[in-house]
């Protein structure tokens, strides 16, 4: 399944280095390194997923169109998994929906309708993954934050910012909000009530009036020792006595100090060697902070000056001495200054340095200081270079001089991050260094039949190989947008190049990932080298590989949709050779199978649509009227959190202003429909107040989870572990988070329809039958806490069953038969086609405005050979620059992205 390419190479060293005959033989250590690395890549191949979206942001009522690409080592299309999952998570870290999409030929296309009511304005966190990826946590999940604005019923446009000043015990937040109406007119002299909620408690509140510019200034001072780290500022602006407009703003304040970290190349400063020291400076928002600085020693001598790039990264060289210490004296752009101590140098050491300016080779140097060289002269060392967990280069030499040089040919590696490791004769990794191998030039070209067009004119885009003699065999997706309505900073985009080749292998947030691939030049290549010197690596360290420290495999790759389980008799014994039949009522889907000698069954190669009811029948088995069908559970990852929120849009109204202005016109018909009110008697919903033992709980303290949010849950117990805000789950109990963090281990009381039960009872509740879940982190009267010796309450209210007169015979018909099982598995999400008008007649014969922002979306651009492929579509009414972006992968693992623009006037 794997193509393992490596080269046993001998270092081309400087003239002072000489090889012995022994160095020309494969050593036991080198063979051990190669065999263990190969074993890991064979048994635990890394699968990645990238998602290409038609736009970088959206409005409520839009549809998100996307295509997922699955790849593995060497960037070739992955054959491991045949199903891709896509999670949508809101700003409160709650799961909005999960999509399950079949992958055909390593790609999967889908869509997410942003239905009003289910979606509102905010930053949404998108995760894409396969079941196989879950073996490695969420390390290789695709992750992207997408802003979604509101234009249909927008009455307030706001602009919000704040500053934070805090110590270990005290905090002061100064917030500034500007209010405008839907027509962008400032709302002056309006009364605003506000409150701040943190850990589901109101920690500060007040009242103010906007000034002539519609600006309200708020000073937030929470109680001592109750620092706000993740809260909400909620404002209520009074238009009239009866009309109040509410806005919510996220507060994630951190200490305002800038942070600076140093990263010596090779891992440590070594006394007596000129070591390159890279640094990275971050501001309080987690973004790069530009700086200038001087390097001084403990005697006050200035050794050098240095400066960072715009992203807060830079480097300098330091030849440390044993009896000296060093400081970096920093000046930031805002004029603030600070000093940082550098790490102490070690007395004896060896360093690996790599220069990546040669387009053909990585130029490597191995430097040993006097003490290390004296102790290790003549000893063998190994250089291992891997990409994607596969060894492509292996070299062996002996330490004959203090400075040794080598050239590692770049042509031996696929595009992406190369991990170079220096290993001792005992097999101990000494240094690791990451370098980047840029992809070769794009292998495809995109061109329109005309340089300029008119609105609604037909466009013909031709896709062809850049070299007419080179076949283009791959899968691609193309999006054409009206750039005047969908402006974007291309450096900040997540692209197939930045994702699959760079960020998927790096830990933490990478600011402006496409900067390194957009109009690449020598400076950007140097900046990328700095990034790799200062950013954590996701792959296994060579030390862990050689020690056999790899994660256990818990999940196999999904090759199809399947339903598995066990058939048992009433005594619990498995039934061998039992006949089972699966049907999906209302469709032609059916399947049959026989159980194994241990009673196991599997229905494979299913194509069940989402929200379908499935029936499994065992009545054709021997003694079929007295059998139990038991299903295996489906693995699901934790919902997880958008840990940093770095890169989220703080002010969606202003950031997406041009886009939302167009959306307001585009969806005006929805606004008109929403103005029609239908009055009717309200049906009382089930709640805690229906039960006398819970009547003392105050709804003011409740966080309500609506049943609609649970519709995609396979297990209520699992979903509540992440959706029950303010609660922490640990060892089959929920705890109030604020108290749990302070050491309390008094569990939350769990009630289902007023009955006090334990966590295991939640496992038996069908999520689709839940009306609401109420979470009470406070019991003001203490009626529940005292009675049940608990702290906090979680109430599950199921939907009311309509009462009717029913005979016993009718009741028996409704009861599930012992040999039958009805359930609703997670099926494949519904596929839709992108709508594109065809203007066959003259433009003046159409009586509607074409306000599309995505002009064309095609996820099924498949090429096979050298013949050009022509794509046809019609422009919208917008005038200006239209931007076409095509991305994809060919069968050899060549990743491509091409951007083409044309004018409509």
C-alpha positions in Angstrom: 0.0 0.0 0.0 3.0 2.3 0.6 5.7 3.5 -1.7 8.7 3.7 0.7 11.5 5.7 -0.9 14.7 6.4 0.9 18.3 6.8 -0.1 21.2 5.5 1.9 23.5 8.4 1.2 26.9 9.4 2.4 27.5 13.0 3.4 29.4 15.1 1.0 31.6 16.6 3.7 34.1 19.4 3.7 37.7 18.6 2.7 38.8 18.0 6.3 36.4 15.0 6.7 37.5 11.5 5.7 35.5 8.3 5.5 36.6 4.9 6.7 35.6 1.7 5.0 33.4 0.9 8.0 31.3 3.9 7.3 30.2 2.4 4.0 28.4 -0.4 5.6 24.8 -0.3 6.9 24.9 -0.2 10.7 22.6 -2.0 13.1 21.4 1.4 14.4 20.7 2.7 10.9 18.8 -0.5 10.0 16.8 -0.2 13.2 15.9 3.4 12.4 14.7 2.5 8.9 12.8 -0.6 10.0 11.0 1.2 12.9 10.1 4.2 10.7 8.8 2.0 7.9 6.8 -0.1 10.4 5.1 3.0 11.8 4.2 4.4 8.3 2.9 0.9 7.2 0.8 0.3 10.3 -0.3 3.9 11.1 -0.4 5.9 7.8 -1.4 9.5 8.3 -4.5 10.6 6.5 -5.4 14.2 6.0 -8.4 16.1 4.8 -8.7 19.5 3.2 -12.0 21.3 2.6 -12.4 23.8 -0.3 -15.3 26.2 0.3 -16.9 28.4 -2.4 -16.4 31.5 -0.2 -14.4 32.6 2.9 -17.6 33.8 4.8 -21.4 33.8 4.5 -24.7 35.3 5.5 -27.6 33.5 7.2 -29.9 32.0 4.5 -26.8 31.3 2.3 -25.6 27.8 1.5 -22.1 26.7 2.1 -20.8 24.7 -0.8 -17.7 22.6 -0.2 -15.5 19.7 -1.4 -13.3 17.6 0.8 -10.0 16.0 -0.4 -8.6 13.0 1.4 -4.8 12.5 1.1 -2.1 10.4 2.7 1.7 10.1 2.5 3.3 11.8 -0.6 0.0 13.8 -0.8 -1.5 11.0 -3.0 -5.3 10.5 -2.8 -6.1 8.3 0.2 -7.7 4.9 -0.3 -8.1 4.4 3.5 -11.4 6.0 4.2 -14.6 6.2 2.2 -16.6 8.5 4.6 -15.9 12.1 5.6 -17.6 13.8 8.6 -18.0 17.6 8.9 -19.0 19.2 12.2 -20.3 22.7 12.6 -19.7 24.2 16.0 -20.9 27.6 17.2 -19.2 30.3 19.4 -20.4 28.6 22.5 -18.6 25.4 21.5 -22.0 23.6 20.9 -22.5 21.2 18.0 -24.9 22.7 15.5 -24.9 19.8 13.1 -22.8 16.9 11.7 -22.7 15.9 8.1 -21.8 12.4 6.9 -20.6 12.3 3.3 -19.5 9.4 1.1 -16.0 9.8 -0.4 -15.7 8.5 -3.9 -12.2 8.4 -5.4 -10.9 10.2 -2.3 -13.2 13.2 -2.6 -16.5 14.2 -1.1 -18.8 17.1 -2.0 -21.5 18.5 0.2 -23.4 21.6 1.3 -24.7 23.2 4.5 -27.8 25.3 4.2 -27.6 28.2 6.7 -31.2 28.1 7.7 -32.5 31.1 9.6 -33.3 30.0 13.2 -30.7 27.3 13.2 -27.9 29.8 12.4 -27.4 33.3 13.6 -24.6 35.8 13.3 -21.3 34.6 14.7 -18.0 32.7 14.1 -18.5 29.1 13.4 -15.8 26.4 13.8 -15.7 23.8 11.1 -14.1 20.4 11.6 -13.6 17.7 9.0 -12.3 14.3 9.7 -12.5 10.5 9.2 -12.9 7.7 11.8 -9.3 6.6 11.1 -8.0 10.1 12.1 -9.6 9.7 15.5 -6.8 7.3 16.4 -4.6 10.4 16.7 -6.9 12.7 18.5 -7.9 15.7 16.6 -4.3 16.3 15.4 -5.0 15.9 11.7 -8.6 17.2 11.6 -9.2 20.0 9.2 -10.2 23.1 11.2 -11.4 26.5 10.0 -13.3 29.4 11.5 -15.9 30.8 9.2 -17.8 34.1 10.0 -21.5 34.1 9.3 -23.3 37.5 9.2 -27.0 38.4 9.6 -28.7 40.6 7.0 -32.3 39.6 6.9 -33.7 41.0 10.1 -30.8 43.1 11.1 -31.8 46.2 13.1 -28.6 47.0 14.8 -25.1 47.3 13.3 -22.4 47.4 15.9 -18.6 47.9 16.1 -17.0 46.6 19.3 -13.5 46.6 20.8 -12.1 46.5 24.3 -8.8 46.7 26.2 -7.9 44.6 29.3 -5.8 45.5 32.3 -5.3 42.9 34.9 -3.1 41.5 37.7 -3.3 38.1 39.3 -6.3 39.2 41.4 -7.8 42.3 39.7 -9.1 43.1 36.3 -10.5 46.2 34.5 -12.0 45.9 31.0 -12.7 49.1 29.0 -15.2 48.4 26.2 -16.3 50.7 23.4 -19.4 50.0 21.3 -20.8 52.0 18.4 -24.5 51.5 17.5 -26.0 52.2 14.1 -29.4 51.3 12.6 -29.9 49.1 9.6 -29.3 52.1 7.3 -26.0 52.7 9.0 -27.2 55.9 10.8 -25.6 56.4 14.2 -28.0 55.9 17.1 -27.3 58.9 19.4 -28.7 59.5 22.8 -30.1 56.0 23.3 -30.3 54.4 26.7 -28.4 51.1 27.0 -28.6 48.5 29.8 -25.7 46.1 29.9 -24.5 43.1 31.9 -21.5 40.8 31.7 -22.0 37.0 32.1 -19.1 34.7 33.0 -19.4 31.1 34.1 -23.2 31.6 33.7 -23.3 34.3 36.4 -23.8 38.0 36.0 -20.5 39.4 37.3 -21.0 43.1 36.3 -23.9 45.3 35.1 -24.7 48.9 34.4 -26.5 51.5 32.3 -25.4 54.2 30.0 -26.4 56.5 27.1 -24.8 56.6 23.6 -23.1 59.9 22.6 -23.7 61.9 19.4 -21.6 59.3 17.5 -23.7 56.4 18.8 -20.8 55.3 21.0 -21.2 53.8 24.5 -18.2 53.4 26.7 -18.3 50.7 29.4 -16.0 50.0 32.3 -16.2 46.4 33.5 -14.7 45.6 36.9 -15.5 42.1 38.1 -15.3 41.0 41.6 -11.8 40.4 43.2 -10.3 37.0 42.3 -13.0 36.4 39.7 -11.1 37.1 36.5 -13.1 36.9 33.3 -11.4 34.7 30.7 -14.4 33.7 28.6 -17.6 35.7 29.0 -20.3 37.7 27.2 -21.3 41.3 27.2 -25.0 41.6 26.6 -26.5 45.0 25.8 -30.1 46.1 25.5 -30.7 49.3 23.6 -34.0 51.0 24.1 -35.6 52.3 20.9 -38.9 53.0 22.6 -40.5 52.0 25.9 -41.6 48.7 24.4 -39.0 48.0 21.8 -35.6 46.8 22.9 -32.7 45.6 20.7 -30.3 43.1 22.2 -26.7 42.5 21.1 -24.2 40.0 22.5 -20.4 40.4 22.3 -17.7 37.8 23.2 -15.2 38.7 25.9 -12.0 36.6 26.0 -9.6 38.9 27.7 -6.0 37.9 28.5 -3.2 39.7 30.1 -2.0 42.5 27.8 1.6 41.6 28.1 3.4 40.6 24.9 5.1 37.2 25.0 8.5 36.4 23.5 10.0 33.0 23.1 13.5 31.9 21.9 14.3 28.8 19.9 18.0 28.0 19.4 18.5 26.0 16.2 19.2 22.4 17.2 17.4 22.9 20.5 20.0 24.5 22.8 22.7 27.2 23.0 26.1 25.5 23.0 29.0 27.5 24.5 31.7 28.2 21.9 29.4 27.8 18.9 27.7 30.6 16.9 24.1 29.3 17.2 21.2 30.8 15.3 18.5 31.8 17.8 15.0 32.3 16.3 12.3 34.1 18.2 8.6 34.6 18.1 6.6 37.4 19.7 2.9 37.3 20.3 0.5 40.0 21.5 -2.4 39.4 23.9 -4.6 38.2 21.0 -2.2 35.5 20.0 -1.0 37.4 16.8 2.5 38.3 15.9 3.9 41.5 17.5 6.6 43.3 15.5 9.6 44.4 17.4 13.2 45.7 17.4 15.8 44.8 19.9 19.4 44.7 21.1 21.3 41.7 22.6 23.5 42.5 25.6 25.6 40.4 28.0 25.8 40.7 31.8 28.7 43.2 31.5 26.4 45.6 29.6 28.1 45.2 26.2 25.8 45.4 23.2 26.5 42.4 21.0 24.1 42.9 18.2 20.8 44.5 17.1 17.9 42.7 15.5 14.3 43.1 14.3 11.4 40.9 13.5 9.2 40.6 10.4 5.6 41.8 10.4 4.5 38.6 12.0 6.8 38.9 15.0 9.4 36.4 14.0 13.1 36.9 13.5 16.6 35.5 14.4 20.1 36.4 15.4 23.4 34.5 16.0 24.9 34.2 19.5 28.2 32.6 20.4 27.6 32.1 24.1 30.3 32.0 26.8 30.3 29.9 29.9 30.7 32.7 32.4 28.2 35.1 30.8 24.4 35.6 30.7 22.5 37.4 28.0 19.4 39.6 27.7 17.2 40.7 24.7 16.0 44.2 25.2 12.9 44.7 23.2 11.0 47.7 21.9 7.5 47.1 20.4 5.7 49.2 17.8 3.6 50.9 20.4 6.8 52.1 22.1 6.6 49.7 25.1 9.9 48.1 26.2 10.8 44.9 28.0 13.8 42.7 28.6 14.0 38.9 28.4 16.6 36.5 29.6 18.0 34.1 27.1 18.5 30.4 28.0 21.9 29.4 29.4 24.4 27.7 27.0 25.5 24.1 27.7 29.1 23.3 28.2 29.3 20.4 25.7 27.2 20.0 22.6 26.6 19.4 18.9 24.3 21.5 16.7 22.7 20.8 13.3 22.2 23.9 11.1 20.4 24.0 7.8 20.3 26.8 5.2 17.3 26.6 2.8 18.2 29.2 0.2 19.5 26.9 -2.5 16.6 25.8 -4.9 18.3 22.4 -5.4 19.7 21.3 -2.0 19.2 21.7 1.7 22.7 22.8 2.9 23.4 21.2 6.2 26.2 21.8 8.7 27.1 19.8 11.8 29.0 21.8 14.4 30.6 20.5 17.6 32.2 22.6 20.3 35.6 21.9 21.7 34.4 19.8 24.7 32.0 17.7 22.7 34.5 17.1 19.9 37.2 16.0 22.3 34.8 13.4 23.8 33.3 12.1 20.6 36.0 12.3 17.9 35.7 9.6 15.3 32.3 8.4 16.5 29.6 7.6 13.9 26.5 9.7 13.4 23.4 9.4 11.3 21.3 12.0 9.4 17.7 10.9 8.8 15.4 13.1 6.6 11.7 12.2 6.5 8.6 13.6 4.9 5.1 12.5 5.9 6.6 9.9 8.2 8.6 8.2 5.4 12.4 8.1 5.1 13.6 9.6 1.9 17.2 10.2 2.9 19.5 8.4 5.3 23.3 9.1 5.8 26.1 7.9 8.0 29.4 9.5 8.8 32.0 9.9 11.5 32.8 13.1 13.5 36.3 13.8 12.1 36.2 17.6 12.4 34.3 20.2 14.3 32.5 21.6 11.2 31.0 19.1 8.8 28.9 20.0 5.7 26.5 18.1 3.5 24.0 18.7 0.7 20.6 17.0 0.8 18.9 16.9 -2.7 15.4 18.4 -2.6 14.3 16.4 -5.5 14.2 13.3 -3.4 11.3 14.7 -1.3 7.6 15.4 -2.1 6.4 19.0 -1.4 5.9 19.9 2.3 7.7 19.8 5.6 10.9 17.8 5.8 12.1 16.6 9.3 15.9 16.3 9.6 17.2 14.4 12.6 20.8 14.0 13.8 21.2 10.6 15.6 24.1 9.3 17.8 25.7 6.0 17.4 23.5 4.6 20.2 20.4 5.6 18.3 19.6 8.7 20.5 18.2 11.7 18.5 20.3 14.7 19.3 18.9 17.5 17.1 15.7 17.9 15.0 15.2 20.6 12.3 12.2 21.3 10.1 12.7 22.7 6.6 10.2 23.3 3.8 10.3 21.8 0.3 8.3 24.1 -2.0 6.1 22.4 -4.6 7.1 22.7 -8.3 5.2 25.2 -10.5 1.5 24.8 -11.0 0.7 22.0 -13.4 -2.6 23.6 -14.7 -3.7 26.8 -16.3 -7.0 28.6 -16.3 -8.1 31.1 -19.0 -11.3 32.7 -20.1 -12.4 33.1 -23.7 -12.6 36.9 -23.3 -10.7 39.4 -21.2 -13.9 41.4 -20.3 -17.6 40.6 -20.2 -21.0 42.1 -19.7 -23.3 41.3 -16.9 -25.2 38.0 -17.5 -22.9 37.2 -20.4 -21.9 33.6 -20.9 -18.3 32.7 -19.8 -16.1 29.9 -21.1 -13.2 29.0 -18.8 -10.7 26.6 -20.3 -8.7 24.3 -17.9 -5.6 22.7 -19.5 -2.2 21.3 -18.5 0.5 24.0 -18.4 2.6 21.8 -20.5 0.7 20.6 -23.5 2.6 17.3 -23.5 2.0 16.5 -19.8 -1.3 14.7 -19.0 -3.4 16.2 -16.2 -5.2 13.4 -14.4 -6.9 14.6 -11.2 -9.9 15.8 -9.3 -10.5 19.5 -8.9 -13.1 22.0 -7.7 -13.7 25.6 -8.9 -15.4 28.6 -7.4 -16.0 31.9 -9.1 -17.0 34.9 -6.9 -17.8 38.6 -7.4 -14.7 40.1 -5.8 -16.3 43.4 -5.2 -18.9 41.7 -2.9 -16.6 39.1 -1.5 -13.3 40.9 -0.8 -10.6 38.9 1.0 -7.0 39.3 2.1 -5.4 36.5 0.2 -2.6 36.1 2.7 -5.2 35.1 5.4 -6.9 32.4 3.3 -6.8 28.7 4.1 -5.9 27.1 0.8 -5.1 23.5 -0.3 -1.4 24.4 -0.4 -1.3 26.0 3.1 -3.4 23.3 4.7 -2.0 20.0 3.3 1.6 21.1 3.0 2.0 23.3 6.0 -0.6 23.9 8.8 -1.8 20.2 9.0 1.7 19.3 10.2 2.2 22.2 12.7 0.9 22.7 16.1 -0.9 25.9 17.1 -2.3 28.7 15.1 -0.5 29.9 12.0 -1.2 33.5 11.2 -1.7 34.3 7.5 -1.0 30.8 6.2 -1.4 31.7 2.5 1.2 34.5 2.8 3.9 31.9 2.3 2.3 30.6 -1.0 0.9 33.8 -2.5 3.4 35.4 -4.9 6.3 33.6 -3.2 9.7 35.3 -3.2 12.9 35.0 -1.3 11.6 37.0 1.7 8.6 34.8 2.1 10.7 31.7 1.8 12.9 33.1 4.6 9.9 33.9 6.7 8.6 30.4 6.2 11.9 29.1 7.5 11.5 31.2 10.6 8.0 29.8 11.1 9.3 26.3 11.1 12.0 27.3 13.6 9.5 28.6 16.0 6.3 26.4 15.6 5.6 23.0 17.1 5.5 19.9 14.9 2.5 17.5 14.9 4.4 14.4 13.7 6.0 11.9 16.0 9.5 12.9 17.2 12.2 10.4 16.0 12.9 9.8 19.7 9.3 8.4 20.2 9.5 6.4 17.0 12.7 4.6 18.0 11.3 4.0 21.5 8.1 2.6 20.1 5.9 5.3 21.7 3.0 5.4 19.3 -0.7 5.6 20.0 -2.8 2.4 20.0 -5.2 1.9 17.1 -8.8 1.9 18.3 -10.6 2.5 15.0 -10.3 0.9 11.6 -10.8 3.0 8.4 -14.4 3.1 7.2 -14.6 1.6 3.8 -18.4 1.8 3.6 -21.5 2.7 5.6 -22.3 -0.4 7.7 -24.5 -1.4 10.6 -23.1 -4.0 13.0 -24.2 -5.8 16.1 -25.0 -9.1 17.8 -28.0 -11.3 17.7 -28.8 -13.0 21.0 -31.5 -15.2 22.5 -33.4 -14.3 25.7 -30.7 -15.9 27.8 -28.1 -13.6 26.3 -26.3 -16.3 24.3 -25.3 -15.4 20.8 -27.2 -16.9 17.9 -25.2 -18.5 15.1 -26.3 -18.5 11.5 -29.3 -16.3 12.3 -31.0 -14.7 9.3 -31.5 -10.9 9.5 -33.1 -8.5 7.1 -32.6 -4.7 7.0 -35.1 -2.4 5.3 -35.6 1.4 5.1 -39.4 2.0 4.9 -40.4 4.3 2.1 -37.3 3.5 0.0 -36.1 0.5 -2.0 -33.2 0.0 0.3 -32.9 -3.5 1.8 -30.2 -6.0 2.7 -29.9 -9.5 4.2 -27.1 -11.2 6.2 -26.3 -14.2 8.4 -24.7 -14.0 11.8 -21.3 -15.5 12.4 -20.7 -18.4 14.8 -20.3 -15.9 17.6 -23.6 -14.2 16.7 -22.1 -11.1 15.1 -23.7 -9.5 12.0 -22.8 -6.7 9.6 -24.8 -5.0 6.9 -22.2 -3.4 4.6 -22.2 -1.1 1.5 -25.3 0.8 2.7 -26.5 4.1 1.3 -29.0 5.2 3.9 -30.2 8.9 3.7 -29.9 11.0 6.8 -33.0 11.1 9.1 -34.2 7.7 7.8 -35.8 5.1 10.0 -34.2 1.7 9.7 -35.8 -1.6 10.6 -33.9 -4.9 11.3 -35.9 -8.0 11.4 -34.9 -11.4 12.8 -38.2 -13.2 12.4 -36.8 -15.5 9.7 -34.3 -17.0 12.1 -34.9 -20.2 14.0 -36.9 -19.4 17.1 -37.1 -15.9 15.6 -39.9 -14.7 17.9 -37.6 -14.8 20.9 -34.5 -13.0 19.9 -32.7 -9.7 20.8 -30.9 -7.5 18.3 -28.1 -5.5 19.9 -26.4 -2.8 17.9 -22.7 -1.7 18.2 -22.2 2.0 19.0 -20.8 4.3 16.5 -17.5 6.1 17.3 -17.8 9.9 17.5 -15.2 12.4 18.5 -15.7 14.9 21.3 -17.3 18.1 20.1 -14.1 19.9 21.3 -13.5 23.6 21.5 -12.1 26.3 19.3 -9.3 26.6 21.8 -7.8 29.9 20.8 -10.5 31.7 18.8 -7.5 33.4 17.1 -8.5 34.4 13.6 -12.2 34.9 14.5 -13.9 38.0 13.2 -14.5 40.3 16.2 -16.7 42.7 14.3 -18.7 40.8 11.7 -20.9 43.8 10.8 -18.0 45.9 9.7 -15.7 43.1 8.4 -18.4 41.7 6.1 -20.0 45.1 5.4 -20.0 44.9 1.6 -21.2 41.3 1.6 -24.0 41.9 4.1 -25.2 44.9 2.2 -25.7 42.7 -0.9 -27.2 39.9 1.2 -29.8 42.3 2.6 -31.0 43.0 -1.0 -30.7 39.4 -2.1 -32.8 38.0 0.8 -35.3 40.9 1.0 -38.2 38.5 0.1 -37.4 36.5 3.3 -37.8 39.6 5.4 -41.2 40.3 3.8 -42.4 36.8 4.6 -41.2 37.0 8.2 -43.4 40.1 8.8 -46.6 37.9 8.5 -47.7 36.9 12.0 -49.9 34.0 12.7 -51.6 34.2 16.1 -52.7 31.0 17.8 -52.9 29.4 21.2 -49.5 28.6 22.6 -49.0 25.0 23.6 -47.4 24.7 27.0 -44.0 23.1 26.8 -42.8 20.6 29.4 -40.4 22.1 32.0 -39.1 21.6 35.5 -42.0 23.6 36.8 -44.3 20.7 36.0 -42.8 18.8 38.9 -43.3 19.8 42.6 -39.9 18.6 43.7 -38.3 21.0 41.1 -40.7 23.9 41.3 -38.3 25.9 43.6 -35.7 26.2 40.7 -35.6 29.7 39.2 -35.7 29.9 35.3 -33.5 32.9 35.5 -30.6 30.7 36.4 -31.3 28.1 33.7 -29.5 27.5 30.5 -31.9 25.8 28.1 -30.8 23.3 25.4 -33.5 23.0 22.8 -34.4 19.6 21.5 -33.7 20.6 17.9 -30.0 20.9 18.8 -30.0 17.2 19.8 -31.4 15.9 16.6 -28.1 14.7 15.2 -27.0 13.1 18.5 -26.5 9.4 18.6 -26.3 9.5 22.4 -27.9 12.1 24.7 -25.3 11.2 27.4 -22.4 11.9 25.1 -23.8 15.1 23.6 -24.5 16.6 27.0 -20.9 16.2 28.0 -20.1 19.1 25.7 -23.4 20.9 25.3 -24.3 21.3 29.0 -22.7 24.7 29.4 -21.3 25.5 32.9 -21.0 21.8 33.7 -17.9 19.5 33.7 -18.2 15.8 33.1 -15.9 13.4 35.0 -16.3 9.7 35.8 -20.1 9.4 35.1 -21.0 12.6 37.0 -21.6 16.2 36.1 -20.2 18.9 38.3 -20.7 22.7 38.3 -17.6 23.9 36.5 -16.8 26.9 38.7 -17.0 24.7 41.8 -15.2 21.8 40.2 -12.3 24.0 39.3 -12.1 25.1 43.0 -11.8 21.4 44.1 -15.5 20.6 44.9 -16.6 17.1 43.9 -20.3 17.3 44.8 -22.2 16.0 41.7 -25.1 17.6 39.8 -28.5 16.1 40.4 -30.0 14.5 37.2 -33.8 14.5 36.6 -35.7 12.9 33.7 -39.3 14.1 33.6 -39.1 15.0 37.3 -37.6 11.7 38.4 -34.2 11.7 40.1 -31.9 9.2 38.2 -28.2 8.7 37.6 -26.0 9.3 34.6 -26.6 5.8 33.2 -30.3 6.7 32.7 -29.3 9.2 30.1 -28.0 6.4 28.0 -31.5 5.1 27.5 -33.1 8.5 26.4 -33.7 8.9 22.7 -32.3 12.4 21.8 -35.1 12.9 19.2 -37.7 12.6 22.0 -36.2 15.4 24.1 -38.1 18.7 24.2 -35.5 20.6 26.3 -32.7 20.1 28.7 -32.4 22.7 31.5 -29.1 23.3 33.3 -29.2 25.0 36.7 -25.7 25.9 38.0 -27.4 27.5 41.0 -30.2 26.4 43.3 -31.0 29.6 45.1 -33.5 28.1 47.6 -31.4 24.9 48.0 -34.5 22.7 47.9 -32.9 20.2 45.5 -29.4 20.5 46.7 -30.3 19.8 50.4 -32.7 16.9 49.6 -30.4 15.0 47.3 -27.0 16.1 48.6 -26.1 17.5 45.3 -24.8 20.8 43.7 -26.7 22.0 40.6 -29.5 20.4 38.6 -29.7 19.0 35.1 -33.3 18.4 34.0 -34.3 16.4 30.9 -37.8 17.1 29.6 -39.1 14.7 27.0 -41.8 15.6 24.5 -45.4 15.2 25.6 -47.3 12.2 24.4 -50.7 13.1 23.0 -53.3 11.2 25.1 -55.9 9.1 23.2 -58.3 6.3 23.8 -56.6 3.2 22.8 -57.4 -0.5 23.1 -55.0 -3.1 24.4 -54.8 -4.5 20.9 -53.9 -1.1 19.4 -51.3 -0.7 22.1 -49.7 -4.0 21.3 -49.3 -2.9 17.7 -47.3 0.1 18.8 -45.0 -1.9 21.0 -41.7 -3.1 19.3 -41.7 -6.7 18.5 -39.0 -8.8 20.2 -37.4 -9.9 17.0 -37.5 -6.4 15.4 -35.5 -3.2 16.0 -36.3 0.3 14.8 -33.7 3.0 15.0 -32.4 6.1 13.2 -28.7 5.9 12.3 -26.6 8.8 11.1 -27.1 8.6 7.3 -25.5 10.3 4.4 -26.4 14.0 4.1 -28.7 15.1 1.3 -26.8 16.2 -1.8 -28.0 19.3 -3.8 -26.9 20.8 -7.0 -25.6 24.4 -7.2 -28.1 26.6 -8.9 -26.9 28.6 -11.9 -29.2 30.6 -14.1 -28.9 30.3 -17.9 -29.5 33.5 -19.7 -30.5 32.2 -23.1 -32.7 35.2 -24.0 -31.6 38.9 -24.1 -30.9 40.3 -20.6 -33.8 42.8 -20.7 -36.3 40.0 -20.9 -35.7 39.0 -17.3 -37.5 40.9 -14.5 -35.3 40.0 -11.5 -32.0 41.1 -10.1 -29.1 38.6 -10.1 -27.3 39.4 -6.9 -25.3 36.2 -6.6 -21.9 36.4 -4.9 -20.9 32.9 -5.8 -21.2 33.0 -9.6 -20.2 29.4 -10.3 -19.3 26.4 -8.2 -18.3 23.0 -9.6 -16.9 20.3 -7.4 -16.8 17.7 -10.1 -14.0 19.0 -12.4 -12.2 15.8 -13.4 -9.4 15.8 -15.9 -7.9 12.8 -17.7 -5.3 13.5 -20.4 -3.9 16.5 -22.2 -7.2 17.7 -23.8 -8.5 21.1 -22.5 -11.6 21.1 -20.4 -14.2 23.9 -21.0 -16.4 25.1 -18.1 -19.4 27.3 -19.0 -21.6 29.5 -16.9 -23.3 33.0 -16.9 -22.2 36.1 -15.0 -24.5 37.9 -12.5 -25.5 41.6 -12.5 -22.4 42.7 -10.5 -19.8 44.7 -12.2 -16.1 44.6 -11.4 -13.5 41.9 -10.9 -14.6 38.2 -10.8 -12.2 35.8 -9.2 -11.9 32.1 -10.2 -10.1 29.7 -7.8 -9.4 26.1 -8.8 -7.9 23.6 -6.4 -7.3 19.9 -6.4 -4.9 17.0 -6.4 -3.8 14.7 -9.3 -3.3 11.0 -8.9 0.4 11.4 -8.4 0.0 13.7 -5.3 0.7 17.0 -7.1 -1.3 19.7 -5.3 -2.5 22.6 -7.4 -4.1 25.9 -6.8 -4.6 28.5 -9.5 -6.3 32.0 -9.3 -7.6 33.8 -12.4 -9.4 37.1 -12.7 -11.5 38.8 -15.4 -13.5 42.0 -15.6 -17.3 42.5 -15.9 -18.4 45.9 -17.0 
